[in-house]
Amino acid sequence: MLENKEKNFSLFLNKNRCGGCQVCVYLCPTGILEMGDELNMRIAYIPRVKEGKAKYCTACKRCEYGCPDWCIYILQESENENVANKAKV
């Protein structure tokens, strides 16, 4: 999970759902994503945020909308609070 407190959003990646297709990497307009060397349960390499580049994420959601596995998504701070509250119930 990448949290950007300055811009009030978080980027989540469900590592085990990722198929390693790299669509998120190609769609990111700021180029903050890259493929890592970590394998998941599907034996696929998963993306990661490049070191020192997290602050450049604009929360445009291109990675989220383009992901065929629905494993990457961005939540605004208000959505984060709703998710946390639902988890407590």
Phi and psi restraints in degrees (range 20) as a CNS / XPLOR table:
assign (resid 1 and name C) (resid 2 and name N)
       (resid 2 and name CA) (resid 2 and name C) 1.0 -111.6 20.0 2
assign (resid 2 and name N) (resid 2 and name CA)
       (resid 2 and name C) (resid 3 and name N) 1.0 120.5 20.0 2
assign (resid 2 and name C) (resid 3 and name N)
       (resid 3 and name CA) (resid 3 and name C) 1.0 -107.5 20.0 2
assign (resid 3 and name N) (resid 3 and name CA)
       (resid 3 and name C) (resid 4 and name N) 1.0 130.9 20.0 2
assign (resid 3 and name C) (resid 4 and name N)
       (resid 4 and name CA) (resid 4 and name C) 1.0 -116.9 20.0 2
assign (resid 4 and name N) (resid 4 and name CA)
       (resid 4 and name C) (resid 5 and name N) 1.0 92.7 20.0 2
assign (resid 4 and name C) (resid 5 and name N)
       (resid 5 and name CA) (resid 5 and name C) 1.0 -65.6 20.0 2
assign (resid 5 and name N) (resid 5 and name CA)
       (resid 5 and name C) (resid 6 and name N) 1.0 -31.8 20.0 2
assign (resid 5 and name C) (resid 6 and name N)
       (resid 6 and name CA) (resid 6 and name C) 1.0 -65.4 20.0 2
assign (resid 6 and name N) (resid 6 and name CA)
       (resid 6 and name C) (resid 7 and name N) 1.0 -35.8 20.0 2
assign (resid 6 and name C) (resid 7 and name N)
       (resid 7 and name CA) (resid 7 and name C) 1.0 -105.0 20.0 2
assign (resid 7 and name N) (resid 7 and name CA)
       (resid 7 and name C) (resid 8 and name N) 1.0 1.8 20.0 2
assign (resid 7 and name C) (resid 8 and name N)
       (resid 8 and name CA) (resid 8 and name C) 1.0 61.3 20.0 2
assign (resid 8 and name N) (resid 8 and name CA)
       (resid 8 and name C) (resid 9 and name N) 1.0 49.0 20.0 2
assign (resid 8 and name C) (resid 9 and name N)
       (resid 9 and name CA) (resid 9 and name C) 1.0 -150.6 20.0 2
assign (resid 9 and name N) (resid 9 and name CA)
       (resid 9 and name C) (resid 10 and name N) 1.0 165.5 20.0 2
assign (resid 9 and name C) (resid 10 and name N)
       (resid 10 and name CA) (resid 10 and name C) 1.0 -132.4 20.0 2
assign (resid 10 and name N) (resid 10 and name CA)
       (resid 10 and name C) (resid 11 and name N) 1.0 142.8 20.0 2
assign (resid 10 and name C) (resid 11 and name N)
       (resid 11 and name CA) (resid 11 and name C) 1.0 -106.8 20.0 2
assign (resid 11 and name N) (resid 11 and name CA)
       (resid 11 and name C) (resid 12 and name N) 1.0 123.2 20.0 2
assign (resid 11 and name C) (resid 12 and name N)
       (resid 12 and name CA) (resid 12 and name C) 1.0 -111.0 20.0 2
assign (resid 12 and name N) (resid 12 and name CA)
       (resid 12 and name C) (resid 13 and name N) 1.0 142.8 20.0 2
assign (resid 12 and name C) (resid 13 and name N)
       (resid 13 and name CA) (resid 13 and name C) 1.0 -130.7 20.0 2
assign (resid 13 and name N) (resid 13 and name CA)
       (resid 13 and name C) (resid 14 and name N) 1.0 117.4 20.0 2
assign (resid 13 and name C) (resid 14 and name N)
       (resid 14 and name CA) (resid 14 and name C) 1.0 -83.8 20.0 2
assign (resid 14 and name N) (resid 14 and name CA)
       (resid 14 and name C) (resid 15 and name N) 1.0 97.4 20.0 2
assign (resid 14 and name C) (resid 15 and name N)
       (resid 15 and name CA) (resid 15 and name C) 1.0 -59.9 20.0 2
assign (resid 15 and name N) (resid 15 and name CA)
       (resid 15 and name C) (resid 16 and name N) 1.0 -35.3 20.0 2
assign (resid 15 and name C) (resid 16 and name N)
       (resid 16 and name CA) (resid 16 and name C) 1.0 -78.5 20.0 2
assign (resid 16 and name N) (resid 16 and name CA)
       (resid 16 and name C) (resid 17 and name N) 1.0 -16.8 20.0 2
assign (resid 16 and name C) (resid 17 and name N)
       (resid 17 and name CA) (resid 17 and name C) 1.0 -86.3 20.0 2
assign (resid 17 and name N) (resid 17 and name CA)
       (resid 17 and name C) (resid 18 and name N) 1.0 -19.3 20.0 2
assign (resid 17 and name C) (resid 18 and name N)
       (resid 18 and name CA) (resid 18 and name C) 1.0 -65.3 20.0 2
assign (resid 18 and name N) (resid 18 and name CA)
       (resid 18 and name C) (resid 19 and name N) 1.0 131.9 20.0 2
assign (resid 18 and name C) (resid 19 and name N)
       (resid 19 and name CA) (resid 19 and name C) 1.0 -96.9 20.0 2
assign (resid 19 and name N) (resid 19 and name CA)
       (resid 19 and name C) (resid 20 and name N) 1.0 -1.5 20.0 2
assign (resid 19 and name C) (resid 20 and name N)
       (resid 20 and name CA) (resid 20 and name C) 1.0 74.5 20.0 2
assign (resid 20 and name N) (resid 20 and name CA)
       (resid 20 and name C) (resid 21 and name N) 1.0 26.0 20.0 2
assign (resid 20 and name C) (resid 21 and name N)
       (resid 21 and name CA) (resid 21 and name C) 1.0 -75.3 20.0 2
assign (resid 21 and name N) (resid 21 and name CA)
       (resid 21 and name C) (resid 22 and name N) 1.0 -18.2 20.0 2
assign (resid 21 and name C) (resid 22 and name N)
       (resid 22 and name CA) (resid 22 and name C) 1.0 74.1 20.0 2
assign (resid 22 and name N) (resid 22 and name CA)
       (resid 22 and name C) (resid 23 and name N) 1.0 9.4 20.0 2
assign (resid 22 and name C) (resid 23 and name N)
       (resid 23 and name CA) (resid 23 and name C) 1.0 -58.3 20.0 2
assign (resid 23 and name N) (resid 23 and name CA)
       (resid 23 and name C) (resid 24 and name N) 1.0 -42.8 20.0 2
assign (resid 23 and name C) (resid 24 and name N)
       (resid 24 and name CA) (resid 24 and name C) 1.0 -60.8 20.0 2
assign (resid 24 and name N) (resid 24 and name CA)
       (resid 24 and name C) (resid 25 and name N) 1.0 -38.5 20.0 2
assign (resid 24 and name C) (resid 25 and name N)
       (resid 25 and name CA) (resid 25 and name C) 1.0 -63.7 20.0 2
assign (resid 25 and name N) (resid 25 and name CA)
       (resid 25 and name C) (resid 26 and name N) 1.0 -44.8 20.0 2
assign (resid 25 and name C) (resid 26 and name N)
       (resid 26 and name CA) (resid 26 and name C) 1.0 -70.4 20.0 2
assign (resid 26 and name N) (resid 26 and name CA)
       (resid 26 and name C) (resid 27 and name N) 1.0 -33.2 20.0 2
assign (resid 26 and name C) (resid 27 and name N)
       (resid 27 and name CA) (resid 27 and name C) 1.0 -81.9 20.0 2
assign (resid 27 and name N) (resid 27 and name CA)
       (resid 27 and name C) (resid 28 and name N) 1.0 -19.3 20.0 2
assign (resid 27 and name C) (resid 28 and name N)
       (resid 28 and name CA) (resid 28 and name C) 1.0 -66.4 20.0 2
assign (resid 28 and name N) (resid 28 and name CA)
       (resid 28 and name C) (resid 29 and name N) 1.0 115.5 20.0 2
assign (resid 28 and name C) (resid 29 and name N)
       (resid 29 and name CA) (resid 29 and name C) 1.0 -71.2 20.0 2
assign (resid 29 and name N) (resid 29 and name CA)
       (resid 29 and name C) (resid 30 and name N) 1.0 -20.2 20.0 2
assign (resid 29 and name C) (resid 30 and name N)
       (resid 30 and name CA) (resid 30 and name C) 1.0 -98.1 20.0 2
assign (resid 30 and name N) (resid 30 and name CA)
       (resid 30 and name C) (resid 31 and name N) 1.0 -7.2 20.0 2
assign (resid 30 and name C) (resid 31 and name N)
       (resid 31 and name CA) (resid 31 and name C) 1.0 67.8 20.0 2
assign (resid 31 and name N) (resid 31 and name CA)
       (resid 31 and name C) (resid 32 and name N) 1.0 31.4 20.0 2
assign (resid 31 and name C) (resid 32 and name N)
       (resid 32 and name CA) (resid 32 and name C) 1.0 -84.8 20.0 2
assign (resid 32 and name N) (resid 32 and name CA)
       (resid 32 and name C) (resid 33 and name N) 1.0 -14.1 20.0 2
assign (resid 32 and name C) (resid 33 and name N)
       (resid 33 and name CA) (resid 33 and name C) 1.0 -97.7 20.0 2
assign (resid 33 and name N) (resid 33 and name CA)
       (resid 33 and name C) (resid 34 and name N) 1.0 146.4 20.0 2
assign (resid 33 and name C) (resid 34 and name N)
       (resid 34 and name CA) (resid 34 and name C) 1.0 -146.1 20.0 2
assign (resid 34 and name N) (resid 34 and name CA)
       (resid 34 and name C) (resid 35 and name N) 1.0 160.7 20.0 2
assign (resid 34 and name C) (resid 35 and name N)
       (resid 35 and name CA) (resid 35 and name C) 1.0 -80.7 20.0 2
assign (resid 35 and name N) (resid 35 and name CA)
       (resid 35 and name C) (resid 36 and name N) 1.0 134.7 20.0 2
assign (resid 35 and name C) (resid 36 and name N)
       (resid 36 and name CA) (resid 36 and name C) 1.0 -93.4 20.0 2
assign (resid 36 and name N) (resid 36 and name CA)
       (resid 36 and name C) (resid 37 and name N) 1.0 -173.7 20.0 2
assign (resid 36 and name C) (resid 37 and name N)
       (resid 37 and name CA) (resid 37 and name C) 1.0 -107.4 20.0 2
assign (resid 37 and name N) (resid 37 and name CA)
       (resid 37 and name C) (resid 38 and name N) 1.0 10.9 20.0 2
assign (resid 37 and name C) (resid 38 and name N)
       (resid 38 and name CA) (resid 38 and name C) 1.0 -90.6 20.0 2
assign (resid 38 and name N) (resid 38 and name CA)
       (resid 38 and name C) (resid 39 and name N) 1.0 132.2 20.0 2
assign (resid 38 and name C) (resid 39 and name N)
       (resid 39 and name CA) (resid 39 and name C) 1.0 -96.2 20.0 2
assign (resid 39 and name N) (resid 39 and name CA)
       (resid 39 and name C) (resid 40 and name N) 1.0 146.4 20.0 2
assign (resid 39 and name C) (resid 40 and name N)
       (resid 40 and name CA) (resid 40 and name C) 1.0 -102.8 20.0 2
assign (resid 40 and name N) (resid 40 and name CA)
       (resid 40 and name C) (resid 41 and name N) 1.0 -169.6 20.0 2
assign (resid 40 and name C) (resid 41 and name N)
       (resid 41 and name CA) (resid 41 and name C) 1.0 -66.1 20.0 2
assign (resid 41 and name N) (resid 41 and name CA)
       (resid 41 and name C) (resid 42 and name N) 1.0 -22.8 20.0 2
assign (resid 41 and name C) (resid 42 and name N)
       (resid 42 and name CA) (resid 42 and name C) 1.0 -87.8 20.0 2
assign (resid 42 and name N) (resid 42 and name CA)
       (resid 42 and name C) (resid 43 and name N) 1.0 7.4 20.0 2
assign (resid 42 and name C) (resid 43 and name N)
       (resid 43 and name CA) (resid 43 and name C) 1.0 56.5 20.0 2
assign (resid 43 and name N) (resid 43 and name CA)
       (resid 43 and name C) (resid 44 and name N) 1.0 46.6 20.0 2
assign (resid 43 and name C) (resid 44 and name N)
       (resid 44 and name CA) (resid 44 and name C) 1.0 -123.0 20.0 2
assign (resid 44 and name N) (resid 44 and name CA)
       (resid 44 and name C) (resid 45 and name N) 1.0 142.3 20.0 2
assign (resid 44 and name C) (resid 45 and name N)
       (resid 45 and name CA) (resid 45 and name C) 1.0 -73.2 20.0 2
assign (resid 45 and name N) (resid 45 and name CA)
       (resid 45 and name C) (resid 46 and name N) 1.0 139.0 20.0 2
assign (resid 45 and name C) (resid 46 and name N)
       (resid 46 and name CA) (resid 46 and name C) 1.0 -111.4 20.0 2
assign (resid 46 and name N) (resid 46 and name CA)
       (resid 46 and name C) (resid 47 and name N) 1.0 152.1 20.0 2
assign (resid 46 and name C) (resid 47 and name N)
       (resid 47 and name CA) (resid 47 and name C) 1.0 -74.1 20.0 2
assign (resid 47 and name N) (resid 47 and name CA)
       (resid 47 and name C) (resid 48 and name N) 1.0 161.8 20.0 2
assign (resid 47 and name C) (resid 48 and name N)
       (resid 48 and name CA) (resid 48 and name C) 1.0 -146.8 20.0 2
assign (resid 48 and name N) (resid 48 and name CA)
       (resid 48 and name C) (resid 49 and name N) 1.0 163.7 20.0 2
assign (resid 48 and name C) (resid 49 and name N)
       (resid 49 and name CA) (resid 49 and name C) 1.0 -83.5 20.0 2
assign (resid 49 and name N) (resid 49 and name CA)
       (resid 49 and name C) (resid 50 and name N) 1.0 130.5 20.0 2
assign (resid 49 and name C) (resid 50 and name N)
       (resid 50 and name CA) (resid 50 and name C) 1.0 -60.1 20.0 2
assign (resid 50 and name N) (resid 50 and name CA)
       (resid 50 and name C) (resid 51 and name N) 1.0 141.1 20.0 2
assign (resid 50 and name C) (resid 51 and name N)
       (resid 51 and name CA) (resid 51 and name C) 1.0 -59.1 20.0 2
assign (resid 51 and name N) (resid 51 and name CA)
       (resid 51 and name C) (resid 52 and name N) 1.0 129.1 20.0 2
assign (resid 51 and name C) (resid 52 and name N)
       (resid 52 and name CA) (resid 52 and name C) 1.0 79.1 20.0 2
assign (resid 52 and name N) (resid 52 and name CA)
       (resid 52 and name C) (resid 53 and name N) 1.0 3.8 20.0 2
assign (resid 52 and name C) (resid 53 and name N)
       (resid 53 and name CA) (resid 53 and name C) 1.0 -106.7 20.0 2
assign (resid 53 and name N) (resid 53 and name CA)
       (resid 53 and name C) (resid 54 and name N) 1.0 -5.3 20.0 2
assign (resid 53 and name C) (resid 54 and name N)
       (resid 54 and name CA) (resid 54 and name C) 1.0 -55.6 20.0 2
assign (resid 54 and name N) (resid 54 and name CA)
       (resid 54 and name C) (resid 55 and name N) 1.0 -35.5 20.0 2
assign (resid 54 and name C) (resid 55 and name N)
       (resid 55 and name CA) (resid 55 and name C) 1.0 -66.1 20.0 2
assign (resid 55 and name N) (resid 55 and name CA)
       (resid 55 and name C) (resid 56 and name N) 1.0 -15.7 20.0 2
assign (resid 55 and name C) (resid 56 and name N)
       (resid 56 and name CA) (resid 56 and name C) 1.0 -88.0 20.0 2
assign (resid 56 and name N) (resid 56 and name CA)
       (resid 56 and name C) (resid 57 and name N) 1.0 -6.0 20.0 2
assign (resid 56 and name C) (resid 57 and name N)
       (resid 57 and name CA) (resid 57 and name C) 1.0 -65.1 20.0 2
assign (resid 57 and name N) (resid 57 and name CA)
       (resid 57 and name C) (resid 58 and name N) 1.0 130.4 20.0 2
assign (resid 57 and name C) (resid 58 and name N)
       (resid 58 and name CA) (resid 58 and name C) 1.0 -102.5 20.0 2
assign (resid 58 and name N) (resid 58 and name CA)
       (resid 58 and name C) (resid 59 and name N) 1.0 1.3 20.0 2
assign (resid 58 and name C) (resid 59 and name N)
       (resid 59 and name CA) (resid 59 and name C) 1.0 59.0 20.0 2
assign (resid 59 and name N) (resid 59 and name CA)
       (resid 59 and name C) (resid 60 and name N) 1.0 37.6 20.0 2
assign (resid 59 and name C) (resid 60 and name N)
       (resid 60 and name CA) (resid 60 and name C) 1.0 -72.6 20.0 2
assign (resid 60 and name N) (resid 60 and name CA)
       (resid 60 and name C) (resid 61 and name N) 1.0 -17.9 20.0 2
assign (resid 60 and name C) (resid 61 and name N)
       (resid 61 and name CA) (resid 61 and name C) 1.0 70.8 20.0 2
assign (resid 61 and name N) (resid 61 and name CA)
       (resid 61 and name C) (resid 62 and name N) 1.0 15.0 20.0 2
assign (resid 61 and name C) (resid 62 and name N)
       (resid 62 and name CA) (resid 62 and name C) 1.0 -62.6 20.0 2
assign (resid 62 and name N) (resid 62 and name CA)
       (resid 62 and name C) (resid 63 and name N) 1.0 -38.7 20.0 2
assign (resid 62 and name C) (resid 63 and name N)
       (resid 63 and name CA) (resid 63 and name C) 1.0 -63.3 20.0 2
assign (resid 63 and name N) (resid 63 and name CA)
       (resid 63 and name C) (resid 64 and name N) 1.0 -41.5 20.0 2
assign (resid 63 and name C) (resid 64 and name N)
       (resid 64 and name CA) (resid 64 and name C) 1.0 -65.2 20.0 2
assign (resid 64 and name N) (resid 64 and name CA)
       (resid 64 and name C) (resid 65 and name N) 1.0 -48.6 20.0 2
assign (resid 64 and name C) (resid 65 and name N)
       (resid 65 and name CA) (resid 65 and name C) 1.0 -68.6 20.0 2
assign (resid 65 and name N) (resid 65 and name CA)
       (resid 65 and name C) (resid 66 and name N) 1.0 -29.1 20.0 2
assign (resid 65 and name C) (resid 66 and name N)
       (resid 66 and name CA) (resid 66 and name C) 1.0 -88.3 20.0 2
assign (resid 66 and name N) (resid 66 and name CA)
       (resid 66 and name C) (resid 67 and name N) 1.0 -14.1 20.0 2
assign (resid 66 and name C) (resid 67 and name N)
       (resid 67 and name CA) (resid 67 and name C) 1.0 -71.2 20.0 2
assign (resid 67 and name N) (resid 67 and name CA)
       (resid 67 and name C) (resid 68 and name N) 1.0 116.6 20.0 2
assign (resid 67 and name C) (resid 68 and name N)
       (resid 68 and name CA) (resid 68 and name C) 1.0 -73.3 20.0 2
assign (resid 68 and name N) (resid 68 and name CA)
       (resid 68 and name C) (resid 69 and name N) 1.0 -17.1 20.0 2
assign (resid 68 and name C) (resid 69 and name N)
       (resid 69 and name CA) (resid 69 and name C) 1.0 -97.8 20.0 2
assign (resid 69 and name N) (resid 69 and name CA)
       (resid 69 and name C) (resid 70 and name N) 1.0 -2.5 20.0 2
assign (resid 69 and name C) (resid 70 and name N)
       (resid 70 and name CA) (resid 70 and name C) 1.0 52.4 20.0 2
assign (resid 70 and name N) (resid 70 and name CA)
       (resid 70 and name C) (resid 71 and name N) 1.0 47.3 20.0 2
assign (resid 70 and name C) (resid 71 and name N)
       (resid 71 and name CA) (resid 71 and name C) 1.0 -110.9 20.0 2
assign (resid 71 and name N) (resid 71 and name CA)
       (resid 71 and name C) (resid 72 and name N) 1.0 -6.4 20.0 2
assign (resid 71 and name C) (resid 72 and name N)
       (resid 72 and name CA) (resid 72 and name C) 1.0 -124.6 20.0 2
assign (resid 72 and name N) (resid 72 and name CA)
       (resid 72 and name C) (resid 73 and name N) 1.0 132.2 20.0 2
assign (resid 72 and name C) (resid 73 and name N)
       (resid 73 and name CA) (resid 73 and name C) 1.0 -153.3 20.0 2
assign (resid 73 and name N) (resid 73 and name CA)
       (resid 73 and name C) (resid 74 and name N) 1.0 157.8 20.0 2
assign (resid 73 and name C) (resid 74 and name N)
       (resid 74 and name CA) (resid 74 and name C) 1.0 -118.8 20.0 2
assign (resid 74 and name N) (resid 74 and name CA)
       (resid 74 and name C) (resid 75 and name N) 1.0 131.1 20.0 2
assign (resid 74 and name C) (resid 75 and name N)
       (resid 75 and name CA) (resid 75 and name C) 1.0 -117.7 20.0 2
assign (resid 75 and name N) (resid 75 and name CA)
       (resid 75 and name C) (resid 76 and name N) 1.0 133.1 20.0 2
assign (resid 75 and name C) (resid 76 and name N)
       (resid 76 and name CA) (resid 76 and name C) 1.0 -73.1 20.0 2
assign (resid 76 and name N) (resid 76 and name CA)
       (resid 76 and name C) (resid 77 and name N) 1.0 161.3 20.0 2
assign (resid 76 and name C) (resid 77 and name N)
       (resid 77 and name CA) (resid 77 and name C) 1.0 -56.0 20.0 2
assign (resid 77 and name N) (resid 77 and name CA)
       (resid 77 and name C) (resid 78 and name N) 1.0 -41.2 20.0 2
assign (resid 77 and name C) (resid 78 and name N)
       (resid 78 and name CA) (resid 78 and name C) 1.0 -63.3 20.0 2
assign (resid 78 and name N) (resid 78 and name CA)
       (resid 78 and name C) (resid 79 and name N) 1.0 -36.3 20.0 2
assign (resid 78 and name C) (resid 79 and name N)
       (resid 79 and name CA) (resid 79 and name C) 1.0 -69.1 20.0 2
assign (resid 79 and name N) (resid 79 and name CA)
       (resid 79 and name C) (resid 80 and name N) 1.0 -36.6 20.0 2
assign (resid 79 and name C) (resid 80 and name N)
       (resid 80 and name CA) (resid 80 and name C) 1.0 -59.7 20.0 2
assign (resid 80 and name N) (resid 80 and name CA)
       (resid 80 and name C) (resid 81 and name N) 1.0 -43.0 20.0 2
assign (resid 80 and name C) (resid 81 and name N)
       (resid 81 and name CA) (resid 81 and name C) 1.0 -64.3 20.0 2
assign (resid 81 and name N) (resid 81 and name CA)
       (resid 81 and name C) (resid 82 and name N) 1.0 -40.7 20.0 2
assign (resid 81 and name C) (resid 82 and name N)
       (resid 82 and name CA) (resid 82 and name C) 1.0 -63.5 20.0 2
assign (resid 82 and name N) (resid 82 and name CA)
       (resid 82 and name C) (resid 83 and name N) 1.0 -42.5 20.0 2
assign (resid 82 and name C) (resid 83 and name N)
       (resid 83 and name CA) (resid 83 and name C) 1.0 -63.5 20.0 2
assign (resid 83 and name N) (resid 83 and name CA)
       (resid 83 and name C) (resid 84 and name N) 1.0 -43.5 20.0 2
assign (resid 83 and name C) (resid 84 and name N)
       (resid 84 and name CA) (resid 84 and name C) 1.0 -63.9 20.0 2
assign (resid 84 and name N) (resid 84 and name CA)
       (resid 84 and name C) (resid 85 and name N) 1.0 -41.1 20.0 2
assign (resid 84 and name C) (resid 85 and name N)
       (resid 85 and name CA) (resid 85 and name C) 1.0 -65.8 20.0 2
assign (resid 85 and name N) (resid 85 and name CA)
       (resid 85 and name C) (resid 86 and name N) 1.0 -40.2 20.0 2
assign (resid 85 and name C) (resid 86 and name N)
       (resid 86 and name CA) (resid 86 and name C) 1.0 -65.9 20.0 2
assign (resid 86 and name N) (resid 86 and name CA)
       (resid 86 and name C) (resid 87 and name N) 1.0 -34.1 20.0 2
assign (resid 86 and name C) (resid 87 and name N)
       (resid 87 and name CA) (resid 87 and name C) 1.0 -68.2 20.0 2
assign (resid 87 and name N) (resid 87 and name CA)
       (resid 87 and name C) (resid 88 and name N) 1.0 -27.7 20.0 2
assign (resid 87 and name C) (resid 88 and name N)
       (resid 88 and name CA) (resid 88 and name C) 1.0 -75.9 20.0 2
assign (resid 88 and name N) (resid 88 and name CA)
       (resid 88 and name C) (resid 89 and name N) 1.0 -24.1 20.0 2
